[in-house]
Amino acid sequence: MNFNHLIPELYVSDFKKSLHFYTHILGFKLEYERKNPLFAFLSYQGSQLMIQQEDEDEEWHNGKPEYPFGRGLNFQLVRQLV
C-alpha cells in the first residue's frame, strides 16, 4: 500500500462507534487496527485517515480535549473520475 503525503489522525471519544461510522456508513476500508491504544488506519478511494481513542493522559495535547472535537476543521474527499 502506498501512503499519502498527509494522513490526518483524529481522536475520537467512542472508538467502536466511530469505527462503525467510518466503515459501515461512509464505506471506508479498515487497513490496520491496533488494540492498545485503540487505533485504526482507514482508506477510501485513495483517501486515508487514522482514528484513535482519546486518552486524556496524553501530555502533548495543545489544549484540553473536549467534545465536540474537530471544531473549525473541514476535510473534503474527492473522487477522481477516469
N, C-alpha and C positions, 0 to 999 in steps of 0.2 A: 504494500500500500504506500502510495505517495502521501506526504503530509503537506498541507497548505503552509504558506509562509506565516500566516497569522491564524491561530486557533483560539477562539475565546474560551475561557474557563469560567463557568457560572456556579456560584454557591447557591444551594437550594436548602430550604428548611425541611422538606419532606422528600427524601431521595426516591423512595418507592413510587410515590405519586408523580414526581417529576419525570422519572424514567418511563413510566407508563404513558404520560402525556406525550413525550418526545417520540417514543417508539410506536405506540398504538394509535394515537390521534394524528400526529404530524407525519408519521411514516419514516422516521429516522431509523437507520440500521445500527444495532449495537455492535461495535467493532471490538471493544475491550471493556472488561469490568473488573474492578478491584473491590474487595470486601472491607479492608481496613486501611484508610478510611473509605467509606462508600464513595465510589468514583466510577464514572462511565465515559468512554470515548465514543462519540456518535458521528455518523455521517449521513448525508442526504444529498444525492445528485451532485457530488463534488464539494459540497459544503461540509465543514467539520466543526464540532464543538465538544466541549467536555463539561460534565456536571459533577459536582462533589457536594456531599452532605456538609452543611455549615457546621463548623466547630468553633464555638465561642472562645476556646482556649488559644486560638491562633494569635500569636503575638505580633505578627506583621501587618494586621489589618490597619488601614489608614483612617478608619472611623468605626464606630460601633455598628456591627451588622444588625439591622433590624428590618422588619417587614414594612413595606414591600421592598424587596431587593431590586436592583437594576433601575432605579429612578433616573430618568434622563438618558437612558441608553436605548438605542434602536439598532436592530440587526435586520438586514434585508437579504434574503436568499434568492438568488436569481438563477433561473434555469435557462441555459443557452439552447436555443432551437437550432437544429442542424438541418 
